[in-house]
Amino acid sequence: MPAPRTVLLTGAAGGLGTLMRGLLPSYGYDLRLFDVQPIPDAPGAITADLADRDALREAVRGADAVLHLAGISLESTFDKILAANIQGTHNLYEAVREEGVPRVVFASSNHALGFTPRPQGPYPLPREALIPITAPRRPDTYYGLSKCFGEDLAQLYADLHGVDTVSVRIGSCFPEPTTVRMLSVWMSPEDGARLFDAALTADVTGHTVVYGSSANTRLWWDLSGARALGYEPRDDSEPFAARLVAEQGELDPANPAHAHLGGAFCTTPPIWPY
């Protein structure tokens, strides 16, 4: 696929959106920013809710692709998840369909498979021990459930309307990992930009699902699908491992919060603050 020039970035004021605002322009993208929260340092940003269908349609008009990061990124009530992540994502896909935007990159999540038992070390794991992209989805929260919906919606719009989507099951994208669990699912911001660039430009059609992380020594899932898009991760969480393990200890398989891919989302999920 030719490199898209204008990309609508939804959720541009959020943590991941802010990171990508700083990194993706170096790949040649002209970012059009969209968020329900104002972005003070971006006077041209569109401030609107995903419930505003007219604003969404205007936002996607003329875009070459959409990087959809908007929505609630922690657990919340079903009604709030329904409005922001389920209805909001449907509204986005309708706007994409109506305006003929050819590609969406959808921020899915590892929490769509949160109750999947995590692989046990020693690390690095052989490829056959890694969680495959074909593993059954086992959401750990309403948030994870909404990501399952988003993946199915992407498949429907690919089959029914010819909208191509790459769904990226993101681990944790922060400047550095902050927990021992995150050593296995961490994606550096720079690798995040590399993966989103690959997803925006790869010569794939239909709906493609990949895992999103750096090439961590303690990796739990199979990154071959992301690599097939042209993604070449350069970072590894292992330089942070000694300090985090010394502070927090190794993961305990007998602890329910350590036994599954979704971590604490399976037991005491963090709650969206709004």
Legacy VTK file of the C-alpha trace (Angstrom):
# vtk DataFile Version 3.0
C-alpha trace
ASCII
DATASET POLYDATA
POINTS 274 float
0.000 0.000 0.000
1.398 3.469 -0.836
2.393 5.382 2.278
-0.615 7.409 3.445
0.129 11.096 3.828
-2.789 12.361 5.928
-3.640 10.193 8.910
-6.454 10.927 11.339
-5.155 10.190 14.853
-8.033 9.684 17.277
-7.284 9.783 20.978
-4.514 12.265 20.218
-4.551 13.760 23.735
-4.125 10.412 25.495
-0.891 8.857 26.668
-0.263 6.744 23.575
-1.648 9.419 21.279
0.718 12.001 22.737
3.679 9.692 22.155
2.641 9.081 18.543
2.066 12.795 17.927
5.732 13.271 18.609
7.066 10.268 16.700
4.955 9.598 13.602
5.582 12.887 11.745
9.200 11.785 11.256
7.813 8.967 9.079
6.295 11.549 6.754
2.744 11.621 8.104
0.588 14.711 8.229
-1.398 13.999 11.384
-4.931 15.277 11.811
-5.644 15.211 15.555
-8.970 14.264 17.174
-9.836 13.946 20.855
-12.648 14.717 23.266
-10.067 16.611 25.356
-8.525 19.841 24.049
-4.873 19.694 23.000
-3.456 23.096 23.999
-0.278 22.802 21.926
-2.159 21.775 18.767
-4.442 24.643 17.743
-5.696 22.793 14.664
-6.845 19.725 16.581
-10.486 18.665 16.415
-12.111 18.604 19.840
-15.144 16.316 19.650
-16.615 13.134 21.062
-16.844 9.842 19.178
-20.606 10.173 19.672
-20.617 13.198 17.356
-21.115 11.510 13.997
-21.036 14.738 12.016
-17.708 15.752 13.567
-16.302 12.289 12.917
-17.330 12.329 9.289
-15.767 15.748 8.812
-12.615 14.558 10.589
-12.100 11.525 8.338
-12.967 13.361 5.121
-9.944 13.385 2.849
-7.790 11.290 5.159
-5.717 8.490 3.689
-5.959 6.345 6.830
-7.063 6.392 10.465
-5.045 5.399 13.520
-7.803 4.770 16.048
-6.497 5.120 19.598
-9.521 6.857 21.134
-11.692 5.375 23.859
-11.513 4.239 27.453
-8.227 2.411 28.051
-8.936 0.933 31.501
-11.914 -0.817 33.050
-15.170 1.076 33.604
-18.886 0.424 33.812
-20.438 -1.404 30.892
-22.498 1.654 29.970
-19.400 3.855 29.698
-17.465 1.199 27.755
-20.486 0.725 25.492
-20.655 4.427 24.658
-16.953 5.139 24.181
-15.424 1.912 22.900
-18.258 0.053 21.224
-20.659 2.674 19.893
-17.798 5.109 19.374
-15.798 2.640 17.293
-18.887 1.812 15.243
-19.405 5.519 14.616
-15.821 5.796 13.406
-16.176 2.871 10.996
-19.387 4.325 9.623
-17.618 7.615 8.953
-14.732 5.734 7.311
-17.172 3.812 5.127
-19.113 6.911 4.148
-15.980 8.878 3.240
-14.162 6.022 1.499
-11.081 5.947 3.736
-9.242 2.760 2.716
-7.419 1.781 5.909
-7.832 1.794 9.687
-5.235 0.789 12.245
-7.209 -0.206 15.323
-5.711 -0.158 18.806
-6.813 -3.518 20.153
-5.321 -4.877 23.362
-3.757 -7.862 25.047
-6.781 -7.684 27.354
-8.885 -9.223 24.597
-7.050 -12.401 25.656
-6.468 -11.460 29.268
-7.543 -14.773 30.819
-5.162 -16.717 28.585
-2.623 -18.476 30.855
0.737 -16.823 30.469
3.676 -18.910 29.293
6.191 -19.919 31.961
9.948 -19.340 31.632
12.834 -19.844 31.371
13.306 -17.057 28.855
13.576 -16.577 26.003
10.754 -18.955 25.168
10.865 -21.131 22.054
8.421 -20.015 19.397
6.141 -23.015 19.980
5.624 -21.864 23.588
4.556 -18.347 22.608
0.877 -17.344 22.524
-0.170 -17.542 18.858
-2.298 -14.906 17.169
-4.921 -17.638 16.673
-5.381 -18.206 20.418
-9.054 -17.939 21.432
-10.014 -14.557 22.799
-10.664 -14.537 26.541
-11.371 -10.934 27.610
-10.597 -10.037 31.187
-12.827 -6.957 31.539
-15.541 -4.982 29.805
-12.601 -3.051 28.339
-11.125 -6.256 26.916
-14.562 -7.253 25.659
-14.815 -3.964 23.768
-11.561 -4.786 21.987
-12.994 -8.138 20.918
-15.948 -6.211 19.501
-13.610 -3.822 17.696
-11.766 -6.697 16.045
-15.047 -8.287 14.936
-16.333 -4.945 13.675
-13.137 -4.534 11.661
-13.661 -7.976 10.134
-17.256 -7.139 9.244
-16.323 -3.850 7.571
-13.514 -5.554 5.673
-15.826 -8.270 4.358
-18.891 -6.109 3.813
-17.428 -2.757 2.780
-13.816 -3.380 1.775
-12.297 -1.326 4.594
-8.843 -2.729 5.363
-7.868 -2.855 9.037
-4.805 -3.897 10.963
-5.766 -4.561 14.599
-2.767 -4.265 16.921
-3.110 -6.052 20.255
-0.994 -3.592 22.185
0.825 -4.633 25.327
2.048 -1.610 27.339
3.524 1.356 25.504
5.469 3.552 27.920
8.937 5.116 27.868
10.079 2.225 30.065
8.448 -0.786 31.740
7.247 -0.237 35.312
6.381 -3.792 36.436
7.849 -7.267 36.099
4.812 -8.316 34.036
5.444 -5.429 31.673
8.882 -6.836 30.863
7.023 -9.383 28.694
4.494 -7.101 26.969
6.329 -3.767 26.818
6.441 -1.810 23.577
8.819 1.137 23.516
7.322 4.291 22.015
9.856 4.119 19.195
8.880 0.522 18.404
5.238 1.579 18.651
5.805 4.157 15.927
7.627 1.551 13.822
4.742 -0.879 14.184
2.034 1.673 13.426
3.989 2.824 10.366
4.214 -0.785 9.181
0.493 -1.308 9.815
-0.392 1.851 7.897
1.692 0.949 4.858
1.780 -2.865 4.629
0.519 -4.475 1.457
-2.292 -6.398 3.152
-6.031 -6.422 2.572
-8.984 -7.420 4.688
-8.526 -7.674 8.434
-5.139 -8.501 9.936
-4.529 -9.017 13.679
-1.050 -8.769 15.196
0.511 -8.464 18.633
2.228 -5.210 19.516
5.383 -5.174 21.632
9.106 -4.791 21.439
11.387 -7.787 20.882
11.575 -8.514 24.595
13.729 -11.317 25.952
10.767 -12.294 28.162
8.253 -12.128 25.308
5.004 -14.088 25.814
3.475 -13.885 22.329
4.383 -14.514 18.726
5.456 -11.375 16.879
5.770 -13.066 13.489
2.519 -11.536 12.230
3.741 -8.033 13.031
7.104 -8.780 11.444
5.283 -9.923 8.297
3.929 -6.379 7.961
7.504 -5.106 7.790
7.833 -4.312 11.501
11.408 -4.525 12.777
11.461 -3.981 16.553
14.739 -2.649 17.905
14.141 -2.524 21.651
14.092 -5.053 24.494
12.876 -4.601 28.079
15.665 -6.741 29.539
17.922 -3.822 30.547
15.186 -2.874 33.050
14.722 -6.410 34.391
17.284 -6.555 37.186
15.976 -3.433 38.905
12.298 -4.372 38.574
12.822 -7.955 39.761
14.862 -6.700 42.726
12.071 -4.309 43.670
9.031 -6.509 42.951
10.218 -10.116 42.771
9.604 -12.586 39.967
6.038 -13.372 38.915
4.380 -16.056 41.040
2.289 -18.582 39.041
0.192 -19.209 42.182
-0.901 -15.559 42.214
-4.010 -15.127 39.992
-2.799 -11.661 39.002
0.460 -13.198 37.756
-0.932 -16.338 36.155
-2.685 -14.815 33.153
-1.768 -12.611 30.233
-3.991 -9.794 31.505
-2.270 -9.523 34.879
-4.164 -7.473 37.465
-6.972 -6.821 34.965
-8.061 -10.392 35.789
-8.358 -9.661 39.516
-8.441 -5.969 40.449
-8.475 -4.002 37.193
-7.549 -0.328 37.245
-10.642 1.821 36.861
-11.010 4.636 34.338
-11.019 7.885 36.308
-13.855 9.675 34.513
LINES 1 275
274 0 1 2 3 4 5 6 7 8 9 10 11 12 13 14 15 16 17 18 19 20 21 22 23 24 25 26 27 28 29 30 31 32 33 34 35 36 37 38 39 40 41 42 43 44 45 46 47 48 49 50 51 52 53 54 55 56 57 58 59 60 61 62 63 64 65 66 67 68 69 70 71 72 73 74 75 76 77 78 79 80 81 82 83 84 85 86 87 88 89 90 91 92 93 94 95 96 97 98 99 100 101 102 103 104 105 106 107 108 109 110 111 112 113 114 115 116 117 118 119 120 121 122 123 124 125 126 127 128 129 130 131 132 133 134 135 136 137 138 139 140 141 142 143 144 145 146 147 148 149 150 151 152 153 154 155 156 157 158 159 160 161 162 163 164 165 166 167 168 169 170 171 172 173 174 175 176 177 178 179 180 181 182 183 184 185 186 187 188 189 190 191 192 193 194 195 196 197 198 199 200 201 202 203 204 205 206 207 208 209 210 211 212 213 214 215 216 217 218 219 220 221 222 223 224 225 226 227 228 229 230 231 232 233 234 235 236 237 238 239 240 241 242 243 244 245 246 247 248 249 250 251 252 253 254 255 256 257 258 259 260 261 262 263 264 265 266 267 268 269 270 271 272 273
